[in-house]
């Protein structure tokens, strides 16, 4: 029986929603299956948790899977004193995998390796803090300790969380004061950076080592997760707001229209010709899933929805995860010659990060609440939601703004269902069993609450009209959104165009375009020309397709001058 959610147990009093646990979501999504197939058989510590969580999404009986057996073998390698003969970050990865297996099976013996290791860590605290990975990015360990505390209630775990919060890197200070407006490649040369990093030799006090950490989108995402974990314990508004403040600043100065950040290993400004790292996309998607559990979370779902419908599916292919994507590209797989810096292990990290992100997105699309559940994203799947001491099974189907949620339950259940109303939705219509629902006094501009007694076979029907919008972008350019999906033009020989107008209808989304003087830079277009003049040639109509459906694309267009 899956574990029940806990909302009223200190320290997580700020949590108003809780992601569903391993085994409570199933999906037939092709991208999830592709990613799962890519990771099958990978037994690296960092792969154990995401592989098992993906297995729970796509397979029956995950306890009998190769992924579960790999976790048990890794846990059996624990030494007599509780430690593991591997780097501490890898040990934490193994313990997180044990927790994921416990989530599914709910058997206390599965937590024994975690408890044994925590006793070792308490006795060897200086060794723990001396590890640079733990010191700089404590999010994985902080989250694990909180999860285990919520089950065991052991005060020693909170003591460890408090000490980690006080003695590891101050990410809230970084995120709340972030002001990186220029690409890092204009701040420092690659040669200078690499030379100085060698001289500093990883020193925590080194200027360039700190520069790398605080200009890495991936590490900034981990830092934001650390702040959420710390704030969940301390109640600090500074910590709780750091993730949102940092994300909004990064989007302003380095945001990509696909929802991620323009970055290789470091921040690269807002140019659509800059690469978008899949490792950073996955890291921030996971962070936004965590932020969705706290307080007013509309901002997190809006950001997450853009990433989940554009950057994430664009990165996942049958033969691997594309390590870098471009908003504008002239080939399916542009080279990385324009990347400022790439670490040797980036591609492997991108694969693991994307797997963690996919599992996290699936678990937070529908979230448990104290008196019911909330639908934050309309992602097709089957969701088992705890309601009191019972459970409801929701079958969600979505097509072109038309969503149906089928309710299954063994007995009638009283529950409040909160339906998020996305900012892009217009003419929203919601019915229950064909009758219009009265939202009552709890309705807000961003959500609708249906509080009633539910019966087996009830159906919630939701019509969300996906509005077509043209949005201002880099260099006075423009991009097209249908709902939360970015619509783009497949790049062919006549890719150099400016946008005149767009239109949606039964035949899809089309754009009226004009030829433009737009330079090429290798496999990607150069920066969009600012307000190009009319060419004098005949305008043409092109069909636009969702961003993730093509790698060779023009997604950010020059907007033609009206003069």
GIPE-V986117 format. One record per residue. N is the residue number from 1. RES is the residue in one letter. PHI is phi in whole degrees, -180 to 180 (999 if undefined). PSI is psi in whole degrees, 0 to 359 (* if undefined). Layout:
((N;RES;PHI;PSI) (N;RES;PHI;PSI))
This chain:
((1;X;999;123) (2;X;-58;149) (3;X;-66;148) (4;X;-80;149) (5;X;-71;152) (6;X;-126;120) (7;X;-114;333) (8;X;-103;12) (9;X;-100;121) (10;X;-56;144) (11;X;-100;2) (12;X;-90;50) (13;X;-74;344) (14;X;-82;351) (15;X;-79;126) (16;X;-113;355) (17;X;-144;155) (18;X;-137;131) (19;X;-62;150) (20;X;-72;150) (21;X;-87;170) (22;X;-55;131) (23;X;94;355) (24;X;-99;0) (25;X;-134;136) (26;X;-129;145) (27;X;-144;153) (28;X;-109;14) (29;X;-63;129) (30;X;-63;322) (31;X;-65;323) (32;X;-65;317) (33;X;-65;321) (34;X;-62;315) (35;X;-66;320) (36;X;-61;318) (37;X;-65;324) (38;X;-64;329) (39;X;-98;356) (40;X;-57;130) (41;X;87;353) (42;X;-79;118) (43;X;-112;16) (44;X;-61;146) (45;X;-52;318) (46;X;-67;341) (47;X;-90;341) (48;X;-59;308) (49;X;-65;307) (50;X;-62;325) (51;X;-64;317) (52;X;-66;318) (53;X;-65;323) (54;X;-67;323) (55;X;-60;319) (56;X;-62;331) (57;X;-76;329) (58;X;-119;351) (59;X;-127;151) (60;X;-83;155) (61;X;55;54) (62;X;-63;340) (63;X;-62;334) (64;X;-96;5) (65;X;-80;164) (66;X;-61;326) (67;X;-64;317) (68;X;-66;320) (69;X;-65;323) (70;X;-64;322) (71;X;-65;316) (72;X;-63;321) (73;X;-66;319) (74;X;-66;319) (75;X;-65;327) (76;X;-69;347) (77;X;-81;358) (78;X;-61;138) (79;X;-84;169) (80;X;-59;328) (81;X;-86;1) (82;X;101;347) (83;X;-84;174) (84;X;-124;145) (85;X;-82;64) (86;X;-160;166) (87;X;-55;150) (88;X;-61;324) (89;X;-64;325) (90;X;-69;322) (91;X;-61;318) (92;X;-63;322) (93;X;-62;319) (94;X;-63;316) (95;X;-67;323) (96;X;-64;324) (97;X;-66;321) (98;X;-61;320) (99;X;-64;318) (100;X;-61;320) (101;X;-67;322) (102;X;-64;320) (103;X;-54;318) (104;X;-77;315) (105;X;-91;336) (106;X;57;40) (107;X;-111;120) (108;X;-56;326) (109;X;-56;336) (110;X;-68;342) (111;X;-91;355) (112;X;-61;318) (113;X;-60;324) (114;X;-67;313) (115;X;-63;319) (116;X;-64;318) (117;X;-67;320) (118;X;-61;321) (119;X;-63;319) (120;X;-64;316) (121;X;-63;320) (122;X;-62;322) (123;X;-80;342) (124;X;-125;47) (125;X;-60;319) (126;X;-64;324) (127;X;-64;320) (128;X;-62;311) (129;X;-72;339) (130;X;-74;345) (131;X;-77;119) (132;X;-65;325) (133;X;-64;316) (134;X;-68;317) (135;X;-65;316) (136;X;-81;327) (137;X;-135;76) (138;X;-83;7) (139;X;-58;313) (140;X;-59;317) (141;X;-72;319) (142;X;-60;315) (143;X;-63;318) (144;X;-62;314) (145;X;-62;320) (146;X;-64;316) (147;X;-60;314) (148;X;-67;324) (149;X;-61;321) (150;X;-67;341) (151;X;-95;316) (152;X;-93;331) (153;X;70;18) (154;X;-76;119) (155;X;-59;332) (156;X;-60;330) (157;X;-68;320) (158;X;-66;324) (159;X;-61;318) (160;X;-65;319) (161;X;-61;315) (162;X;-63;317) (163;X;-67;319) (164;X;-62;320) (165;X;-62;322) (166;X;-82;333) (167;X;-113;2) (168;X;-108;179) (169;X;-58;139) (170;X;-84;83) (171;X;-74;332) (172;X;-64;323) (173;X;-63;321) (174;X;-66;310) (175;X;-72;326) (176;X;-77;345) (177;X;-117;9) (178;X;-58;130) (179;X;-148;45) (180;X;-89;96) (181;X;-97;341) (182;X;-109;154) (183;X;-59;141) (184;X;-62;333) (185;X;-66;343) (186;X;-95;350) (187;X;-91;327) (188;X;-154;145) (189;X;-81;155) (190;X;-62;319) (191;X;-64;317) (192;X;-63;318) (193;X;-62;311) (194;X;-66;321) (195;X;-63;313) (196;X;-69;326) (197;X;-64;321) (198;X;-65;322) (199;X;-67;317) (200;X;-73;335) (201;X;53;43) (202;X;79;11) (203;X;-61;131) (204;X;-63;332) (205;X;-87;355) (206;X;-68;138) (207;X;-62;314) (208;X;-76;328) (209;X;-64;317) (210;X;-66;322) (211;X;-60;316) (212;X;-60;313) (213;X;-63;315) (214;X;-86;0) (215;X;-120;13) (216;X;-98;115) (217;X;-57;325) (218;X;-67;313) (219;X;-71;328) (220;X;-64;323) (221;X;-65;316) (222;X;-64;323) (223;X;-64;322) (224;X;-66;322) (225;X;-64;323) (226;X;-61;318) (227;X;-64;318) (228;X;-63;319) (229;X;-66;319) (230;X;-67;315) (231;X;-66;330) (232;X;-65;335) (233;X;-91;311) (234;X;-84;338) (235;X;76;9) (236;X;-67;124) (237;X;-66;328) (238;X;-62;315) (239;X;-68;315) (240;X;-66;328) (241;X;-88;350) (242;X;-63;320) (243;X;-61;313) (244;X;-67;315) (245;X;-61;315) (246;X;-65;317) (247;X;-63;317) (248;X;-66;323) (249;X;-68;318) (250;X;-64;320) (251;X;-64;324) (252;X;-66;319) (253;X;-102;339) (254;X;-139;18) (255;X;-74;140) (256;X;-104;145) (257;X;-68;345) (258;X;-79;359) (259;X;106;341) (260;X;-90;207) (261;X;-124;143) (262;X;-75;110) (263;X;-162;150) (264;X;-99;262) (265;X;-95;345) (266;X;-131;169) (267;X;-69;138) (268;X;-128;19) (269;X;78;191) (270;X;-105;10) (271;X;-65;134) (272;X;-72;349) (273;X;-86;352) (274;X;-77;150) (275;X;-72;158) (276;X;-122;115) (277;X;-75;130) (278;X;-68;328) (279;X;-64;318) (280;X;-70;322) (281;X;-59;312) (282;X;-64;319) (283;X;-63;316) (284;X;-73;327) (285;X;-61;317) (286;X;-64;320) (287;X;-63;317) (288;X;-65;327) (289;X;-62;319) (290;X;-64;319) (291;X;-66;333) (292;X;-66;344) (293;X;-85;350) (294;X;-115;137) (295;X;50;217) (296;X;-79;107) (297;X;-111;14) (298;X;-58;319) (299;X;-61;320) (300;X;-67;318) (301;X;-69;323) (302;X;-63;316) (303;X;-67;318) (304;X;-66;320) (305;X;-62;319) (306;X;-62;316) (307;X;-66;314) (308;X;-67;333) (309;X;-98;351) (310;X;-128;287) (311;X;-65;319) (312;X;-67;307) (313;X;-65;332) (314;X;-67;333) (315;X;-82;334) (316;X;-93;120) (317;X;-126;169) (318;X;-64;328) (319;X;-103;9) (320;X;153;178) (321;X;-97;124) (322;X;-67;115) (323;X;-66;327) (324;X;-136;138) (325;X;-123;162) (326;X;-125;140) (327;X;-60;315) (328;X;-115;124) (329;X;-148;150) (330;X;-106;356) (331;X;-136;163) (332;X;-65;326) (333;X;-133;81) (334;X;-60;150) (335;X;-68;174) (336;X;-107;21) (337;X;-62;333) (338;X;-89;1) (339;X;-75;139) (340;X;-75;318) (341;X;-156;134) (342;X;-134;123) (343;X;-75;148) (344;X;-58;330) (345;X;-96;15) (346;X;-60;315) (347;X;-64;320) (348;X;-67;318) (349;X;-62;321) (350;X;-61;319) (351;X;-64;312) (352;X;-67;319) (353;X;-62;319) (354;X;-67;322) (355;X;-65;316) (356;X;-61;319) (357;X;-66;316) (358;X;-61;316) (359;X;-65;320) (360;X;-66;317) (361;X;-61;317) (362;X;-62;324) (363;X;-80;343) (364;X;-111;3) (365;X;-61;317) (366;X;-118;127) (367;X;-123;146) (368;X;-75;147) (369;X;-132;163) (370;X;-56;325) (371;X;-117;18) (372;X;164;229) (373;X;-155;167) (374;X;-130;138) (375;X;-102;109) (376;X;-94;327) (377;X;-139;141) (378;X;-92;74) (379;X;-102;122) (380;X;-57;141) (381;X;164;181) (382;X;-116;125) (383;X;-121;127) (384;X;-99;113) (385;X;-112;125) (386;X;-72;134) (387;X;-131;103) (388;X;63;231) (389;X;-94;5) (390;X;-116;193) (391;X;-149;151) (392;X;-117;144) (393;X;-110;120) (394;X;-107;130) (395;X;-111;111) (396;X;-107;127) (397;X;-123;141) (398;X;-140;133) (399;X;-154;119) (400;X;49;50) (401;X;79;0) (402;X;-106;117) (403;X;-119;139) (404;X;-127;133) (405;X;-119;110) (406;X;-87;136) (407;X;-105;130) (408;X;-126;130) (409;X;-157;146) (410;X;-75;338) (411;X;-144;161) (412;X;-65;141) (413;X;-134;135) (414;X;-88;124) (415;X;-157;146) (416;X;-96;121) (417;X;-104;119) (418;X;-102;120) (419;X;-108;117) (420;X;-70;135) (421;X;-106;103) (422;X;-61;155) (423;X;-65;336) (424;X;-85;353) (425;X;-82;140) (426;X;-131;157) (427;X;51;50) (428;X;-71;131) (429;X;-130;129) (430;X;-129;128) (431;X;-130;153) (432;X;-120;117) (433;X;57;35) (434;X;87;351) (435;X;-103;138) (436;X;-61;137) (437;X;-90;139) (438;X;-93;111) (439;X;-68;338) (440;X;73;194) (441;X;-73;347) (442;X;-87;359) (443;X;-67;140) (444;X;-128;178) (445;X;-67;334) (446;X;-109;356) (447;X;-154;157) (448;X;-128;133) (449;X;-111;127) (450;X;-115;109) (451;X;-109;109) (452;X;-157;176) (453;X;-91;126) (454;X;-103;147) (455;X;-125;156) (456;X;-59;129) (457;X;97;354) (458;X;-61;150) (459;X;-133;126) (460;X;-99;123) (461;X;-111;131) (462;X;-129;123) (463;X;-105;117) (464;X;-121;100) (465;X;-69;120) (466;X;-82;100) (467;X;-70;150) (468;X;-98;124) (469;X;-131;146) (470;X;-110;121) (471;X;-116;140) (472;X;-67;141) (473;X;-135;200) (474;X;-58;140) (475;X;57;37) (476;X;60;24) (477;X;-80;189) (478;X;-151;150) (479;X;-134;162) (480;X;-112;131) (481;X;-118;133) (482;X;-115;106) (483;X;65;236) (484;X;-101;0) (485;X;-89;133) (486;X;-79;131) (487;X;-103;134) (488;X;-137;166) (489;X;-98;124) (490;X;-57;131) (491;X;-82;121) (492;X;-122;207) (493;X;-66;326) (494;X;-99;53) (495;X;-78;336) (496;X;-80;91) (497;X;-135;163) (498;X;-115;154) (499;X;-89;129) (500;X;-104;310) (501;X;-162;167) (502;X;-132;157) (503;X;-149;140) (504;X;-117;147) (505;X;-166;196) (506;X;-63;333) (507;X;-93;15) (508;X;99;197) (509;X;-102;130) (510;X;-125;156) (511;X;-129;141) (512;X;-94;121) (513;X;-127;160) (514;X;-126;148) (515;X;-63;143) (516;X;-137;152) (517;X;-84;97) (518;X;-131;121) (519;X;-78;157) (520;X;-109;144) (521;X;-130;86) (522;X;69;235) (523;X;-88;1) (524;X;-131;152) (525;X;-68;154) (526;X;-71;180) (527;X;-53;145) (528;X;-62;135) (529;X;-66;144) (530;X;-83;117) (531;X;44;64) (532;X;-64;148) (533;X;-75;162) (534;X;-60;138) (535;X;-79;338) (536;X;88;354) (537;X;-89;171) (538;X;-69;136) (539;X;-72;154) (540;X;-132;157) (541;X;-105;131) (542;X;-126;150) (543;X;-86;140) (544;X;-105;144) (545;X;-126;159) (546;X;-59;145) (547;X;-50;316) (548;X;-75;353) (549;X;-88;354) (550;X;-150;141) (551;X;-90;327) (552;X;-89;106) (553;X;-154;156) (554;X;-116;112) (555;X;-110;332) (556;X;-113;114) (557;X;-100;150) (558;X;-66;141) (559;X;-96;122) (560;X;-65;140) (561;X;-62;140) (562;X;-89;358) (563;X;-71;*))
